[in-house]
Amino acid sequence: GLSSHDVYRLSIVEKYKEQCGSNNIIAWDYTRYIALCRWGYAAGYISADEAWLKIMPIAREMQTKFTSWEEFGKNYLIGREFWSKQQTENKGDSFEAAYKSLLENTSSPWTKLSWNTDLTLKEI
């Protein structure tokens, strides 16, 4: 039979399937990938250049999957909820508040940088 964790995850899929569409919960996956690259650099496993070479193609792909910071952020929160019921119960409100701050605070990177910022690597 299904575990309570499986039942929980199925309820999240059912709750958000229309909202997520073909993107599923990919924003969560993208941000985890980027975080792993950053942590790999911080731990000395890869260089900064290697990290950026891994991160930028994913960042460009993210731009093709979502139309705005708002859409991306909502999808991330759904993915986080799917990932952990306990973390959502414990810290979900703070992540929702961070999401709203990123959208509304004039000093936020989300308000300063257009979603469609050119992310192609330029030669110096």
Order of alpha helices (4+ residues) and beta strands (2+ residues): alpha-alpha-alpha-alpha-alpha-alpha
